[in-house]
Amino acid sequence: MRRDSLSLVQLVPNVVTILGMCAGLSAIRYTFSERYELAAALIIVAAILDGLDGLLARKLNAASSFGAELDSFADFVSFGVAPGILVYGYALNGQAAGFGWVFVLTFAVCACLRLARFNLSRSAPDGGMIRHFIGVPAPAGAMLGLLPVYLGLAGWLEPSRFPVLVALYLGAVGLLMISRLPTPSLKAIRIARRHAIWVLVGASAFVGLLFLRTWVTLVVADLIYLAVLGGLSFRRAFGQKS
């Protein structure tokens, strides 16, 4: 095969990336239409596709600089812009609209900076398999940023009643993305073979709960992740001094 040609199979990861970006853009559209559940679901779909495109690129031996840059642009749309717009439309577009918009911009800028830093670390000469991330990854940041929306959709609280707190929370998640806090990478986590079956059972239970009680499950997942981040921050702050 000529070097300047590609098989259609090698384009599959890029197609998946574009589908993820389209999901993020569609989430923005449905936010404008006040179809918040669908908008939140589309951002989740974008996150799933974001994990899938990298896996396909490795399995199909189709990784490329073009694909990496395309993935970064798609991530910014789906995890930097769309979540902030959704939170703004759902909870901030009221009395504190101007104040809230400042933190929507902050979140988007932090996501952009996080992705740029990740691209630099990926292209570093000593860059092998990433054993941990520096700062919260953009997809995880998007899921955390949407916690007020999940709480509202689950019927646990009405976030539009607390716009200042929601805005500050969104800004705090943005800062977590650009922080120097080491966060776990799933690809680097190793488990004993005897425990693998329990991981599979747990994953199956999570997926089942996601279909049965979507928003409650996502609230719990976000709270667990925040607890993990809190534990890592505590260990980093006090563990090094002991």
PETA-V701645 format. One record per residue. SS is DSSP state (@ for helix, = for strand, . for the rest). PHI is phi in whole degrees, 0 to 359 (none if undefined). OMEGA is omega in radians with two decimals (NA if undefined). Layout:
# PETA-V701645
ss: {SS,SS}
phi: {PHI,PHI}
omega: {OMEGA,OMEGA}
This chain:
# PETA-V701645
ss: {.,.,.,.,.,.,.,@,@,@,@,@,@,@,@,@,@,@,@,@,@,@,@,@,@,@,@,@,@,@,@,@,.,.,.,@,@,@,@,@,@,@,@,@,@,@,@,@,@,@,@,@,@,@,@,@,@,@,@,.,.,.,.,.,@,@,@,@,@,@,@,@,@,@,@,@,@,@,@,@,@,@,@,@,@,@,@,@,@,@,@,@,.,.,.,.,@,@,@,@,@,@,@,@,@,@,@,@,@,@,@,@,@,@,@,@,@,@,@,@,@,@,.,.,.,.,.,.,.,.,.,=,=,=,.,.,.,@,@,@,@,@,@,@,@,.,@,@,@,@,@,@,@,.,.,.,.,.,@,@,@,@,@,@,@,@,@,@,@,@,@,@,@,@,@,@,@,@,.,.,.,=,=,=,.,@,@,@,.,.,.,.,@,@,@,@,@,@,@,@,@,@,@,@,@,@,@,@,@,@,@,@,.,@,@,@,@,@,@,@,@,@,@,@,@,@,@,@,@,@,@,@,@,@,@,@,@,@,@,.,.,.}
phi: {none,294,293,270,237,233,281,298,299,291,274,303,302,292,297,297,300,295,299,297,296,297,296,296,296,293,299,296,299,287,296,299,273,62,259,290,298,294,298,296,297,292,292,296,301,299,294,297,294,296,289,286,294,294,298,295,299,288,291,267,54,242,293,206,297,299,297,295,292,299,298,295,297,297,297,297,295,283,242,252,265,302,297,297,297,295,298,297,294,276,230,246,275,221,294,257,299,296,299,296,296,303,278,296,296,301,300,296,295,297,297,297,296,298,292,296,295,296,299,294,293,290,267,295,301,266,285,253,290,284,275,204,269,259,87,288,300,303,299,294,298,296,296,293,299,275,307,300,293,300,298,292,291,283,81,275,201,253,297,294,279,231,297,294,296,297,297,296,298,299,296,296,296,302,295,298,294,260,288,262,289,291,239,292,254,301,294,263,283,249,231,292,302,291,262,299,296,288,295,295,296,297,296,296,296,297,297,299,295,297,282,280,227,305,286,297,298,290,299,297,299,297,295,296,295,297,295,298,297,297,296,295,296,297,295,291,285,250,292,287,277,277}
omega: {-3.13,-3.11,-3.09,3.11,-3.14,3.00,3.13,-3.14,-3.13,3.10,-3.07,3.13,3.13,3.08,3.12,3.09,3.14,3.08,3.09,3.10,3.10,3.08,3.11,3.11,3.12,3.07,3.09,-3.14,-3.10,2.99,3.11,3.13,-3.13,3.04,-2.93,3.12,-3.14,3.12,3.12,3.13,-3.13,3.07,3.06,3.08,3.12,3.12,3.10,3.14,3.11,3.07,-3.08,-3.06,3.10,3.11,3.13,-3.14,3.13,-3.09,-3.11,-3.10,-3.06,3.12,-3.13,3.08,3.11,3.14,3.14,3.13,3.11,3.13,-3.14,3.11,3.14,3.13,3.14,3.12,-3.00,-3.02,3.09,-3.07,-3.03,-3.14,3.13,3.11,-3.13,3.11,3.13,-3.12,-3.06,-2.96,-2.97,-3.04,-3.13,-3.09,-3.12,-3.04,-3.13,3.11,-3.14,-3.11,3.09,-3.09,2.97,3.09,3.12,3.13,-3.11,3.13,3.12,3.10,3.12,3.12,3.12,3.14,3.11,3.12,3.10,3.12,3.12,-3.14,-3.14,-3.10,3.13,-3.09,-3.10,-3.07,3.00,3.07,-3.12,-3.10,3.01,3.10,2.99,-3.02,3.13,3.11,-3.08,3.12,3.10,3.08,3.10,3.14,3.10,-3.12,-3.12,-3.12,3.10,3.11,3.11,3.14,3.12,-3.13,3.09,-3.13,-3.10,3.06,3.11,-3.02,3.14,3.08,-3.11,-3.01,-3.12,3.12,3.12,-3.14,3.13,3.10,3.13,3.09,3.13,3.09,3.07,3.12,3.07,-3.14,-3.10,3.12,3.07,-3.11,3.07,3.13,-3.01,3.01,-3.10,-3.11,-3.08,-3.12,3.14,3.10,3.09,-3.12,-3.09,3.13,-3.05,-3.09,3.14,3.06,3.12,3.10,3.12,3.11,3.12,3.12,3.13,3.13,3.11,3.11,3.13,3.10,-3.07,-3.11,-2.97,-2.97,3.08,3.13,3.14,3.05,-3.13,3.12,3.11,-3.13,3.09,3.14,3.09,3.10,3.09,3.12,3.10,3.10,3.11,3.12,3.14,-3.13,3.13,-3.09,-3.02,-3.13,-3.11,-3.11,-3.09,NA}
